[in-house]
Amino acid sequence: MALHFVVYGRPYCHLCHDLVAGLQQLQTRHEFSFDVVDIDQDAQLEERFGTLIPVVEYNGKILCNYFLDETAIVSALAG
């Protein structure tokens, strides 16, 4: 079963777009899925993450923010 990550960000965030593109590139080599959540649609998420976006979370743990940490993602995938 593939791991599932959550990316918190905003539609107009260029760093978010870059991080998503990086995850999509990683998907060519590793099996996982992810959802992108717009924090502007949830006041609690906006308060929690504010300007830390983009954030990649797995099982409640933040793996990276601002930029894709490929090592952290691959480590999570390795278990």
QUIRARA-V932091 format. One record per helix or strand. SS is the DSSP state (hx for helix, st for strand). FROM is the first residue (numbers start at 1). TO is the last residue. Records with the same first field share a line. If there is no record, write none. Layout:
# QUIRARA-V932091
SS->FROM-TO / FROM-TO
This chain:
# QUIRARA-V932091
st->3-9 / 32-38 / 55-58 / 61-65
hx->14-26 / 39-41 / 43-49 / 70-78
